[in-house]
Amino acid sequence: MEKLLRNSFMFLSKNKMMTKLAKKYGLRFGAARFVAGNTIDVAKDVIKQLNNKGLDVTLDYLGEFNTDANEAAEAADHCIKAIEVIGRERLKSQISIKLTSMGLDISDDVVLENMRRILAKAKDLRVFITIDMEDYSRCERTLKIYKQLKSEYDNVGTVLQAYLYRTVKDVEDLGAYQANLRLVKGAYKESANVAYPDKKDVDQNFKKIIKMHLLNGHYTAIATHDDQIIEYTKQIVNKYKIPKTQFEFQMLYGIRPEKQLDIVHEGYKMRVYVPYGTDWFGYFMRRLAERPANVAFVLKGLIKR
Ligand code: FDA
């Protein structure tokens, strides 16, 4: 049953019609639990509240799979505006970006042009940018573009997914770039040809890459809600005396907020991934797919309407 629900949510996450309707009708069905709001003005207040509690933020202007160059340029404009707000209001926030929102499905030139505009502004205002990792079919090109941008700008990092067989090799490879990496389990539906189908293997690979990247001496963000992985990381950093300036934990907005604060109170850095914007449907469906228990929120949202 759980697998069926998960597959249904993953299928819906790519549904263009639903995405269009969702944009039109605004945050619904309990999505406000996971999405800060429609605009940067609303998101800004959420960031301030989180910062006041000792939580850092990475802000994501929602949107993906842009196939129109004008829309991709507009998405870049939104990111630049967000960077200006972060700089002006002195918020403790970075920015996360999906390359398909910047035109990855159009051409390398389009995505590079948009990302260079964003990175130049971010460099001026000392804002760090993380390139999110999307599905396997886009992984190789995302890493190629990341490497190109990293050779031009220092304020850029990316994400690797523990569920992919290729990831151990990518961690080794990115060592030469001194990459600032966010490590995650992986959120997309992938075939067993490219990704571990078994959760146990994903967790084992996750631990392996966390240890590898930390011991390589590069900055590591461990992005998970999983206590087992968090405890493992604490053991490794204690055992190998990894300084607190070399790693941080990350979680998604709306998921385990009490645990986020516990981690801050223990003296670790915790960064919350805060999405905002009207294109919330795909993101929301992926969150439900990860944890069908959250469906209760959808049902409550439907009843309230
Ligand atoms: P998982 O979902 O396997 O849960 C493991 C355990 O954690 C559960 O059994 C439970 O004990 C606990 N848990 C989880 N959710 C809980 C809840 N709501 N309440 C209580 N306990 C809970 N993916 C991707 O492909 N590309 C990307 O760029 C990113 N970026 C990203 C940034 C950040 C900051 C985060 C946190 C995650 C991502 N992800 C991502 C998503 C990631 O790949 C993954 O899908 C989710 O984090 C879910 O996996 P977890 O590691 O949290 O554990």
Boltz pocket constraint, residues with backbone or C-beta under 6 A from the ligand:
constraints:
  - pocket:
      binder: B
      contacts: [[A, 131], [A, 132], [A, 133], [A, 134], [A, 159], [A, 161], [A, 182], [A, 184], [A, 185], [A, 186], [A, 187], [A, 188], [A, 223], [A, 224], [A, 225], [A, 226], [A, 227], [A, 250], [A, 251], [A, 252], [A, 254], [A, 255], [A, 256], [A, 271], [A, 272], [A, 273], [A, 290], [A, 291]]
      max_distance: 6.0
